[in-house]
Amino acid sequence: MFPDIAYAMAGPGGGGEAGPQGGLAAFSSFLPLILIFVIFYFLLIRPQSKKAKEHKQMLESLKKGDKVMTSGGILGVIEDIDGDIVTLKVGVKDDVRIRINRNYIAALRGKEG
């Protein structure tokens, strides 16, 4: 009685070799995963890495007198850069100075104000 069950659970015969259609079946089963990765790359990964690269270039090009906005929303003018520490003049009369890490500068502001 038990040997019949074992044959019923056995896979198809053929000596255990995967023919040319076995490779095609394996590829077609991975095709949706490959397509999802390609879509994620072009919609998420590539734009984020491009934006990070542009931000890094902006941080490297900072100089004294640039008008910037920090990631916390503080607007100021760069007074001094000492390595990774940036001193900003903030306030109405520019009499307040704060020191922040260079990485917390979010954007350059235009010359208008």
Secondary structure, DSSP 8 states (H G I E B T S, - for coil): -HHHHHHHHS---STT---HHHHHHHHHHHHHHHHHHHHHIIIIIHHHHHHHHHHHHHHHT--TT-EEEETTS-EEEEEEEETTEEEEEESSSS-EEEEEEGGGEEEE--TT-
